């Protein structure tokens, strides 16, 4: 028996309807510390090309929170237009407001990434990276991104985790999109893309 014809479609039913909205592939895992909480976030392929989701938990070892949210907007698609930063041992991404967005909307100013020499399974891409996210005011959040799946852009992961941190530090209302410019520096070259980025509390929308 399937979920065909039922409403709503349940993500974890034994036989999920072919048209049930559901998250896609697990792209990587990000682990980091914010204040007194430790975070583990799975970065998940969104149901559309302009979205990416997060599943995970946060704990201070007295209280544990389950996390589930997504980012969406034209910026997610445009990140695919950047050259592959992982061809170089290190890369820097800078974030600045575009359009009517304010600097206070971003929280994260810069990400400095060092890629590992370990390769992803059956691929040529690094399996992991260490990223230092520099926040407004000088604080630094160090993040380990592991389990990278070949075929996805590292830039998507680096930028998506940056704005996951933004959401966790300064929660946003659903539908409250901002305009963001991302500048990538790798191998002595600079590339830039801009687009909108919004937040939602659902992976599938």
C-alpha positions in Angstrom: 0.0 0.0 0.0 1.3 3.4 -0.9 0.5 7.0 0.0 -1.1 7.6 -3.5 -4.3 9.6 -3.1 -3.8 10.5 0.5 -3.2 13.9 1.9 -0.7 14.8 3.2 2.1 12.7 1.8 4.2 11.4 4.7 7.9 11.6 4.2 8.7 8.5 6.4 5.8 6.2 5.3 6.9 2.7 4.3 6.1 3.4 0.7 6.3 7.0 -0.1 4.3 8.3 -3.0 6.4 9.1 -6.2 5.1 12.7 -6.0 5.7 13.2 -2.2 8.0 16.2 -1.6 11.2 14.9 0.1 14.8 16.0 0.5 17.4 14.8 -1.9 21.0 13.6 -1.5 23.2 14.3 1.5 25.9 16.6 0.2 28.1 16.9 3.2 28.2 17.4 7.0 29.2 20.6 8.8 30.3 20.5 12.4 31.0 23.6 14.5 30.6 25.5 17.8 28.5 28.6 18.4 28.6 29.9 21.9 27.9 27.1 24.3 26.3 24.9 21.7 27.8 22.3 19.4 26.2 21.8 16.0 26.1 19.0 13.4 24.3 19.9 10.2 23.7 17.7 7.2 23.6 19.7 4.0 20.9 18.3 1.9 20.1 18.7 -1.8 16.9 20.8 -2.2 13.9 19.7 -4.2 14.6 22.5 -6.7 17.8 23.8 -8.2 17.6 27.0 -6.2 17.4 25.5 -2.7 19.5 23.6 -0.2 18.4 22.2 3.1 19.8 21.5 6.6 19.0 18.7 9.0 20.8 18.3 12.3 21.0 19.0 16.0 22.5 21.5 18.4 23.3 20.7 22.0 24.9 22.2 25.1 24.8 18.7 26.7 21.9 19.8 28.9 19.4 20.6 26.2 19.3 19.3 22.6 17.5 21.0 19.7 16.6 19.3 16.4 17.2 21.5 13.4 15.5 21.5 10.1 15.4 24.5 7.7 16.3 25.5 4.1 17.7 28.3 2.1 16.4 29.2 -1.4 16.8 31.9 -4.0 18.6 32.8 -7.2 22.0 33.0 -5.4 22.0 29.2 -4.9 21.8 28.6 -8.6 24.3 31.2 -9.5 27.0 29.7 -7.2 27.3 27.0 -9.8 28.7 29.6 -12.2 31.8 30.1 -10.1 35.0 28.3 -11.0 35.7 25.2 -8.9 37.6 26.6 -5.9 38.7 23.1 -4.8 41.2 23.0 -7.7 43.4 25.1 -5.4 44.6 24.4 -1.9 42.7 27.3 -0.4 40.0 29.8 -1.3 38.4 32.9 0.1 34.7 33.9 -0.2 33.6 37.4 0.8 30.0 38.3 1.4 28.5 41.8 1.0 25.0 43.2 0.7 23.5 43.9 -2.7 20.4 45.9 -3.6 18.6 47.2 -0.5 20.2 44.6 1.8 22.1 45.9 4.8 25.5 44.8 6.1 23.7 43.8 9.4 21.7 41.2 7.5 24.8 39.1 6.7 26.5 38.6 10.0 29.3 36.6 8.2 31.8 38.7 6.3 34.3 36.2 5.0 35.1 32.5 4.7 38.6 31.2 4.4 38.7 27.5 3.2 41.6 25.1 3.3 40.9 21.8 1.4 42.1 18.5 2.5 44.4 16.2 0.4 42.0 13.3 1.0 39.8 12.5 -2.0 36.1 11.8 -2.0 35.1 8.2 -2.8 35.6 7.5 -6.5 36.3 11.1 -7.3 39.0 13.7 -7.6 37.5 16.3 -5.3 38.7 16.8 -1.7 36.6 14.8 0.8 36.8 17.5 3.5 37.7 21.1 4.2 38.2 23.3 7.2 36.5 26.7 6.9 37.0 29.8 9.1 33.9 32.0 9.0 34.8 35.5 10.1 31.8 37.3 11.7 31.0 41.0 11.9 33.0 42.2 15.0 35.9 39.9 14.5 34.7 36.6 16.0 35.7 33.4 14.1 33.7 30.2 13.7 35.7 27.2 12.6 33.8 24.6 10.7 34.7 21.1 9.5 32.9 20.1 6.4 33.2 16.4 5.7 31.7 13.7 3.5 31.6 15.8 0.4 29.8 14.1 -2.5 31.5 14.3 -5.9 29.7 16.3 -8.5 28.5 19.2 -6.3 30.2 22.5 -6.1 32.2 23.2 -3.0 31.3 26.8 -3.3 27.6 25.9 -2.7 28.5 24.1 0.5 30.8 26.9 1.8 28.3 29.7 1.1 25.3 27.6 2.3 27.0 26.9 5.6 27.9 30.6 6.0 24.2 31.5 5.8 23.1 28.6 7.9 25.3 30.3 10.6 23.6 33.6 9.8 20.2 32.0 10.4 21.3 30.4 13.7 22.8 33.6 15.1 20.1 36.0 13.8 16.9 34.0 13.0 15.0 35.4 10.0 11.3 35.4 9.1 10.1 33.1 6.3 9.9 35.0 3.0 12.3 37.7 4.3 14.8 37.5 1.4 18.0 39.4 1.2 20.3 40.4 -1.8 23.8 39.0 -1.5 27.0 39.4 -3.5 29.6 36.6 -3.1 33.2 37.2 -4.2 35.4 34.1 -4.7 39.2 34.5 -4.7 41.2 31.4 -5.6 44.4 30.9 -7.5 44.9 34.7 -7.8 41.6 35.2 -9.7 38.5 37.0 -8.5 34.9 36.0 -9.6 31.6 37.5 -8.3 28.0 36.4 -8.4 24.9 38.1 -6.9 21.4 37.0 -6.1 18.6 36.7 -3.6 18.5 34.4 -0.6 15.6 33.5 1.5 14.8 31.2 4.5 12.1 28.7 5.2 11.4 26.2 8.0 10.7 23.4 5.6 13.1 21.3 3.5 10.6 20.8 0.7 8.7 24.1 0.7 
